[in-house]
Amino acid sequence: MHFSIPDTQEFIDGSGNSFVSYNIHINGLFHCSVRYKQMLNLHEQLVKEIDVTLPTFPPKKFFPLTANQQEDRRLSLEKYIQTIGQNPAINNSELLNGFLLNAQQETSARVMENDEFVVYLMNNQEIKLQVSTGDSSTKVLEKICRHLNLPPQYDSYFSLFIIVENENGDVNILRKLHDFESPSLTRANVNFTNVQVVLGKGYWDIKNDSKLISDPVALNLLYIQAVAEVNRGWILVPNPLQTHLQDCYNKNNKNEYLKLVSSFKYYGFIQFAPCYCDFPQANTKVQVAIGRNELNLRIFMENNEEHEAIFKVTRMRCWRITTLQNNFIDKNNKEETNDYSLELSFEYLVAKNQLQWITISSDQSILMSVCLQSMIDELLLRHVSSPKNNQLSGKSWTYIMRDGHSRITMGSNISQSAPGTPTINSDRVQKDKFNQDSGGRSDDTVIKKLSERFSNARNKKTDCRMTTRLKQPSTSNCDIMENNAFHMIGDEDL
């Protein structure tokens, strides 16, 4: 998850006293506003409940803070939440997810009651549900799956996404919804007119399709998404096969349609809006697609020719998200105005001993980064045993509200899949395939061999944070996300 605390708000409590609240943005979207004491309470419970090393929490102050001290605290809290957000044991915990969900609801000031909520399938079919503002994405997903009569063991193969339609009718995926947020509240925070919450596949490995097509409901969902992506031009259909594909569609032959379309270019990819890249040269117009363990660039040349560049995720040593602050003078109001843009930069192994930084300038940079991370998580987890169950499952914990009142929350296992079912969503993934392939060897033996192969690459993450800069790129390495899959490559990949 990409956390930032770019600014603060000032509130007045019931006694007429003012206090500062910190605006937390997650994956590029405003999520909630919390007080210092609320984050301190979260930290204290993490120390008590989760057996991991935590970063130092910004200390209390016994006197009112000056403006400079307030800014220092904001930066310290931002660094703290970015650090814990990169720890899988914490960011997959019910404690952090529950804190963020409660904080989002408190910030919205909406009553937790059931209301009609519309979720769409990829063909724009509406599914109307009764959803509470306190329902997490997992609960809403579960309600949709039961409404569609999808067997529970397949729930975890699907996810909820927010998509937006621009003025030209083009559809873009804005973000995937996670367990720390309420779909109804997150949708309300999106400042676009044509916004939909849609149901789609929640995994990258297209081999999982074979596990789903045996169920008619799951098969239909895959078919609906494939048809929609073909119609939108997200999947490229070769000219010689267009007639055959259309014939399968006309006959409603879903199995044959999926079998055929899965062999086409960009099946299993997420497509992004056209943007700009410095590869192969500065200000090159490109279209990014991510899927099948690669980042693909369709490069639009000045002579109307189109070329393709493929970057394997295992050869990306690291990447970073940078926020550019572009100051300019508004001629009408004669005031300085701040405009922001985003960049995704990744360091790529172009040859055996040659690394090169490549930068993509896009408003969807954060989503690209999240896609890369989830793809790598899924790739790595094919080679490790299933993680232990959530440490806080079934326990109770306390959420401190802004006014100081406490709310006791009972934990429950976030993953709703049936026992023994692999959870495919990258934010709560569980797999045991590697154990089955290892010939019955113990987990310790498997992990030891993997550790030797990956060297010190596993869990080698630095602070992945969104840095703000003016004109020039940051030279600091503190915003770098190390790629744990980078050390999986061998000489045969070069």
N, C-alpha and C positions, 0 to 999 in steps of 0.2 A: 504494500500500500504506500502511496505517496502522500505524506502528511506535510502540511505547512500551516503556520499561524501568521498570516501576512499583516494582520492588524488587530485592533481591539475595539470594544464598545464600552461606553460608560452607562451604568444603570443607577437607578435610585431604588433603595430597598424600602420596606414598609415603614421604617423609622425615619425616612427622609435622608438617609446617608447614601452617598454615592460609592460605587465600587466599579472596578475594572473587570471586564469579561473578555476572554481571549477567543477569537474567531478561528475555529479549526476547519481547514479545508482538506478534503480527502479525495485523492485522484482527480484534482483540478476543480472540484465543486464544493461550494460552501456546505458544511455539514451541521455544525452546531457552535454554540458560544458557551464557554464554561469559565467558572471562577478558578482562581489559584487553589483554593481550599478543596475544590472538587477533584482537581488533578492530584493534589496531595493525598486525598483519601484513596484514589485509585492506586497510586504508588504504594501506599501502606498495605493495601490488600494484596497487591501483586507480590510484595515482599513476603507476606504471610502465607499465600496460597500456592505460589508457583516457584518451583525449585530451579531458578535460573539467576544468573548474575545480572543485576539491573544497573543502569547508569545512575550516577549521582543526581538526586532531585534538587532543583534550585532551593536554597534555604529560605526559611521564614525571615521576615524583617519585623522588628518590633516598633518601628516608627513609619509614618507615611512615606511612600516612595516618591522620589523626585522623578521628573520626566525621563532623565537619563537612566535611572534605576528601573523604571517601568519598561523602557525599551530593552534593557539588559535582561530583565525577567522574561519578556516576550521571546527573545532570542533563545534563552536557556530552556524555556518550556518547549519551544519548537524543536530544538536539538534533542531534548529528552524524548518527545513523542515520536520523532523520526527514528530514533535509535531503537525504542521498544517495538516500533512498527516493522522493523526488519528482523525481529526475532520470531521465528515460526511458532515457538512454544507460547508466545504472548499473543501475537496477532491472530492466532487460531483459537484463542481461549474464549470461553463464555464470559469471563470477567471483562476483558477489553471490549468484546462485541456488545455485551450488555450495557456497559458504561456508555458507549457511543450511541446505542439505540435509545437509551433513556435520555441522554443529553440532547439528541436530535428532537425527541418528542417534547422535552421541556422547552427547548428553544422555539419550537413552532407554536407553543401555547395552545395547541389543539387538544380537545377532549378525546380521550381514548374510547372511541365508540365505533361500532360497525357501520360502515357506509358502503354504498355501491362503488365498486372499483372495476375498471375495464382493463383486461389484459388481452392483447391481440396475438393471434398466430401470424406466421410470416406471410400468409395470404390475406391479411387484414380481417380475418374472421374474429369477431368479438366474443370474449368470454367474460360474462358479468358475474362478479363475486361480491360477497359481503366481507369486507376487510376492515380491520381496525388499524388505527395509526400506530398501535403498539406491535403489530404483526411484523416480524422480520421478513426478509426476502425468502428465507427457507420456509417459513410458515405459509406465506402466500404461494410459493411454488408448490408446496404440498397440497394446498387447497385446489390449485389449478389441476394438478395431476389426478386428484380424486374426482374432480368434476369431469375430466376426460376419460375416466376409468383406466388410467395407466396403472399397471401393477406397481406397488411401492418400491420394488427392487430396482426400478428404472428411473426413479425420481432424480437421483444424483447425476444422471447423464445429461440433465437439462438445466438451464439457467434462465434468469430473467435479464433482459437488456433494455436500456433506454435508447430509442432511436428517434431521430429528428428528420423532418422533411424540409428541405430548403425551398426557396422561391421557384427554382427550376424543376421541382418535383423529384430531385435526387434525394435518396435516403442514405443517411449516415448513422453508424452506430456511435452513440455518445459514450456509453460506458456499460459495464456489466454491474448488476446489483449484487451486493454482498450481504453477509449475515449481520453486519453492524448497522444496517439502515432499514428504514421502513420504505417500501416502494412508493406508497402514497405521498409521504413527506418528501422524499427525494425528487419525485416527479414535480412536486409543487415548487421546488427550489430551482428548477431548470428554467432559464429565461429564454425559452423559445415558444413559438405559438403552436407548431405542429409536433407535439411530443407524444410518443406512445411507449408503453411498457409492453415488450413482446417476449414470447417464449421461444427459445432456440436451443441448439446443442450447446452443452457446456464443456466440451472436451475438444482436444486437438487431434488425437490419434484416430484416423478414419477407420482403423481396424475395429474400433468399437461398434461401428455400424453393424457388423455381422452379429453382435450380441443382441441388437435391438430389433432387427427385421423379423425375428420369429414372433414378435408380439404385434398384432394388427394396429394397436394405437400408436406404439412407438414407430412402427413402419410408416404410418400415415404422417406423423410429425416430421420425420426425416424427408419424406416425399414432398410435403408442403414447402419445407425450407429449400430443398433443392430446386423445385420449380420456380420459387420466388427469386432465387439467386440467378437462375438462368435468365429469367425475364428481365431482371435489373441489369444484366450484363456483367454480373460479378463472376460468373463462370463462363469461360469462353468455349463455345461449341464449334468444333471443326466443321467446315462446310460440307464435307462428304457425309457427315453423320447427322446433320440437322433434320433430314427427312425421317431417318430412323427414330431419332429422339421424339420428334413430333408424333410419329405413329404410336410410340409407347404411351405418350400422354393421351392421345385420342382414345386409345383402348383402355386407359386407366390401369396399365400394367406397371404397378409401382415398383415391384422387385426389379424388373428389367430396366426401368427408367433409372433407378438408383445405381444399378450395376454399371450402366452405360455412363451416366454422368460422373460417377466417382473416378473415372479414368481421364476426365477432362481437366484442362488447366484451370487452376484456382479453386477446384473443389476442396473444401475443408479450410479455406482461407477467409480472413476478414479483410475486406476492401476498405481503403481509406480515400478521402477526398483528395483531388489533385493538390500538390504542394510543390515546394522547391527543395533542391538538394545541391550540395557542392561536389557531387560525383556525377559524371566524370569531370565536370568543371563547375565553377561557381554559377549560381542562379539557373540551374538546370531544372526545367519543369518535369515532374515525375508523378507517378501514381504508385503508392505503396500498398502492398498486399502482404499479410503475414499468415503463415500456415505451413504445415508439413515440415516443421523445424527449419524454416528459412524465412528471411525477409527478402521480398522480391520488389525490384524497382522496374517499372515500365517507364522508359526514358523517352520523352517527346523531344525530337530534334527540330531545329529551325526549318529544315527542308521537308517537314511533315513526316519524316521517317520515325519509326518507333523501334527502340532497342530494349533489351532486357538485361538486367544485372541481378544475380542471385547471391545472397549472403547467408551462409549457413549459421544458425544460432550457436553451434558448438565452436565456431571459429571467431565469435565475438568475445574478446577478452573481458570487456566491461562496457558499460554505457552510462550515460548521465542525462538528466533533464535539466535544462537551463531556462530560466525565465528572463527575457530581455525587457528592460524598461526603456521605452523610447520616449523621451521628453520632447515636446514641441509646443510652439506658441499658437493658441487658438486666435486667429486673426479677428474673429467677430467679438469674442469676449476679452481679447488681449490678455489672456491668462495662460499660464503654463499648464499643459494637460499631460497626464501620464497615459501612455498606451502600452499594452503588454503583448508580447508574442512569445511563443515557445519553440524550443529546439530539442531534438533528440540527437545525441552524438554517440556513436559507438566506435570502439577501437577494434579493427578487424585484422585478422592474420591473412594478409594477401599473399604471402609466400612464407617459406619455412622460417626465415629469420627477419621478416619484414611486417611490421604493424602499421596500420594507417587509420587515422581518425576520419570518419565520414559523418557529416551533419545533415539532418533533415529538419527543415523549418516547416512546422505544421501546428495548427491549433489542436490537433489530435495526438500530439507528441506523448502526452501522459498515457493515453489509451494504448499507443504503440508500446510504450515501456511496460505497461501492465501485461500486455499480450506476450511480450518476450519473456517476462519473468514467469508467467503461468505456464508457458510452453516448456521452459527449461525445468520448472518444478516437476511437471508431468514426465518429462524425459528422464530426469534423475531418479524419480520415484519408481521407475520401472526396474531399477537396479538395487532397491533397498527393501527391507522388510516393512510390513505395515507398522505405522507408528502406534504408540499406546493411545488408549482412549483419553478423551479430554480430562485433565486432572480435576476440573471443577464440576464434572457432571454430577448432578443431583445435590450439590452443595448450595447453600444460601450465601448471599453477599449483600452489601449495603451500597445503595446509591445516595449520595448526599446532594440535595438540591441546592439551588442558589441561595435560598432563604435559610439554609441550615437544617431543614427538616430531612429526616432519613426515610428511605424507602427500601424495604427488604425484598430482595428478589431471589426466587428459587431457581437454581440452575437446572438445565436439562440438556441431554446430549444434542449438540447442534446438528450433527449428521443424522438424518432421518431414514437412512437406508436400512434394509433388513440386515440382521446379523450375518456376517461373512460376505456381504456384498461390497465390492470395491466402490469407493466414492470417487467419482471422476472429477468433480469441480476442483479447480486448482487451489482454492482457498480452504478446502477441507478434504484433500485427497488422501485416500488410503488404498494401497495396492499390496497384494502378496504374490504377484506373478513371479517375481524373482526367486522367492523361496521355493516355488514349485519347480522352477527351471534348474535350481541348484542341486537337484538330486537328493534332497532331504538333509543337506548339510545344515549345521546349526547357524543361527543368526550371527553369533560372534565370529564364526569362520568367514561368513559372507562379508560382513562389515569390515573385517580385517583386510581381506583381499581387496575390497573396494578402496579402503583407505590407502593401501599401498599404491593402487593404480592412480587414484586421484591426487596423490601426494597430500599437500596441505590445502587443496582447493575446496574441500567440502566445508560448508558453513563459513567460508572466508568472505564476509561481506563487510564493507565499510559503510559509513553513513550515507545512505542514498537520499539526498535532500534536494529540494528545488532551490536553486540559488538565483538571486536577482543580480543582474549586471547591466551596465551601461555600455553599449557599443562593442566592447571587447570581451572575448570569452574569459571565463574564470580560469586561472592557472592552478587553483587549489585542487587537490585530489579528494577533498572531503565530500564531494558530491558524486563520487564514483560508485557504481554498483558492480561488484565483481561477479563474473559469470561462473557459477560452480560447474557448469558443463564444459568449460573451455579445456580443461585438462583431460577430457575424455578422448580428444582427437589423437590420432597416431600419424606416423609418417605416410601411411597410405591415403590419408585425407588431404595431404598437401599437394 
